[in-house]
Amino acid sequence: METENINAGNLTPTQDKQPKENPKSILEAILFAASEPITVKQFQHAMPGINARDIRKALTEIRDEYQNMNRSFRLMEIANGYQICTRPEFSDWIRKFYIQQVRVTLSPSALETLAIVAYKQPVTRNEVSTIRGVNSDSVISSLVEKGLVCVSGRKEGAGRSLLFSTTDTFLQQFGLKDPSELPSLEEIEQLLSTSNGLESLHNSQEEAEE
C-alpha cells in the first residue's frame, strides 16, 4: 500500500476563509455567552470592523426583534452596557428565586446598609451608622469587598470623611440601568427583616424634600 505524501503547505489555517456572519448574530452570540453587561467598546474589540454606530443600530434591531417575537427575554441597557434579561411578566417567579439567592449572600443588616447607601449616596460611614442606629463600619467594609459599594470621594469640610456609593456591580445584581431605577422604599422593606433603619431613612428623605 502506497503511503500518501501530505504536503504540510496544504494544511493552511482556515482563518482567511471565515464565513461572513451576520453582525447581529455575532452580537447575539456574545450577549448569550456573557454573564455581565457588555459595553459598545467591548463589542468593538471583538468586532473591530464595525463602528459603534452600527453596533448600536444592530442592538436596537435585536431588541425590537425580541419584542416582536414576544420572547421570555429582552435586551436591556444596564450599567452602561447591554444584557439579555427576562421579561417583566416573569418577575414574580424570578424574584422568588433571586431574593432567596440574595439572602444567602447578604444578611439583613447588609441589605439594610446597602439600601441606605443606594438612596443616600454619596454617604459617609457615620451617616449610615446614624440612620441605622448602630456602628456600620464592618458592614460597609463587607459590601466594599463584595463590590457592591465603593469609595466615591471625600466629604468637604473638617475630617474629609470618605464617601460611599453603589457600583455598576450593584446595578447589575439588581437589574438596574442606573440609580434612578431603584425600587421604592416599600419594595426594599420587603427584603429586610428589620425596619428601624428604613424608618430613619424615610424620615431623613422626607426632611431632605422639605
N, C-alpha and C positions, 0 to 999 in steps of 0.2 A: 504494500500500500504506500503510495507516494505521500510524502509529507508536504502539506500545503505551506508555501512560503508566505508569511504575513509581513507586509511592509508596514513598519511602525509609522511611517509617514501618513498612511491612510487612516490611522486611528486618531484623527484630529478631534478636539473638543467640539461639541455642538453648540457652544455658546453664541457663535455667529449665526446660527440658524434658529434662534429662539423665535417662537411664534409671536406675532404682533397681537398681544392680548388687548381686549377692551380695557381702557384705563379704569372704567367703573368696576370691572371685575377684579382688577388688582387692588383697588381701594377697598372693595368689599372684603376681599380675602384678608387684607391686613387688619381691617376692623374686627373681623371674626376671630382672628388669631390673637389679637391684643387683649390684655387683661386690664388696660387702663386707657384713658382718653388719649387720642393721637392728634398732635398738632399738625397744621399745614406744613410747617418746616420739616417735621418728621416724615410726612408723606413725600416731600420733595427729595429727601435723602434717598428714599427707596425708588423714586421715580424722577431722576434729575432732568429728564427730557420734557417734563410737563411743568408749566409755570403755576404759580399759586392761584391765579385767577381761574384757570381751567380746572384745577383740583377742587376749588370751592364750588364751581359750577357742577362738576360731576357729583360731588357730595350732596348738593341740593337735589339733583335728579334722583339719586339713590333714596334720599329722604322722601321725596314725592312718590316714588315707586312703592316703597313700603306702605305709605299711607293709602295709596290707591288700591293696593292688594289686600289691605286690611289684615296685615300680618300681626302676630302677637308681640312683635317688637318694632322699634322705630329708631331712627338715627337722631341723636341729640347733640347739642353743643354743651359740654360740661368741662369746667375748669380749664377754659381756653383751648379745649380740644374737642374731638368728635368721638362718640362712643355709641355702640348699639345697645339699647336698653329695652326692657319690657314695656308694654303699653299700660297706661293708667288704669284701664279696666281690670287689670290683673293685680292691682296694687294690694288688695286685701290679702290675697294668698302670698304674695311676695313679702308683704310687711310682716305677716306672722312668722315666716321663715327667717327674714332678715333681722327683725328685732331680737329673736332668740339668739342669733349669732352675735349681735352686738352686745347683748347682756353677758354672753360668755366671756367676751374680751374686756368690756368696761363695767366697772362696778357702778352702783347708783351714785356714789359720790363723784366718780369720774364723769359720768353723764351729766350730772348737775353742774359741775365745774365747766365742762365743755359748753353747755348751753349758755352759761353766764358769759364766757369768753366770746361766744358767737354773737350774742346780742349786744354786748357792751364794748366790743373791740374797737380800737386797741385799749387794753385794760391792764392795770398793774396787779401784782400778786396781792398787795394789801387791799385793793379794791374788791378783788374776788373774795378774799377772806372776810371782808366786812359784809358783803352781801350774803355769804353762806353762814356767817356767824361762827366760823371755825377756821383755823390755820389751813391754808390750801397749798402751801409750798410743795409738798411731796406729790400731791395730785397733779399739779400743773407740770412738775418735772416729768411725771409719768406720761402725761399727754404729749409733752415735747418729744420724749423718747419714741412714742408711737407715731410721731409725725403728723399728729392732728392739730397741734398748736406750735407756733414758733415765735421767736423774739422778733418784733416788727419795728423796734425803735426804742427811744428813751423819752420819758416824760419831761417836759420843760419845767424848770424850777429847781429848787433845792433837792439834792439827792439824786436827781436824774434817774429815777426808777425805771427798770426795764418794762417795756410794753409788750403785751402778748396778743396775738391774733390767730385766727384759724388759717389753715393751709389749703393748698389745692387737694391734698390727700383727704382732708376733711370733706371738701366739696364732692370728691369722687365717692367716698364711702357713703355719703348720704344722698347721692344722685342729684346734686345741685349745680346749676350753671354758674351762679355767683351768690354771694351772701344775701342778695335781695330776694332770693327764692327760699329763704329759711321758713320753716313752718311756723305756725302761730305758737304762742307760749302754751296754749291749751294742749296742742298736739305734743309738744315737748314734755309736758307734765305726765302724759300717758306712759312715757318711757322711764319715768323716775319713780322710785319708791318713797322718796321724801319730798316735802313740799316747802319747807321753811325757806330754803334758798331762793326758790322761784317766787315765793310771795314777796320777798325783799326785792327781787328783780322786777316784779310787777310794779311795786311802789317806786323803785328807782326810775323805771321807764316812764311812769306817769308824771313824776316830778320833772323829768327832762323835757316832757312835752308841754308842760305848763308855761 
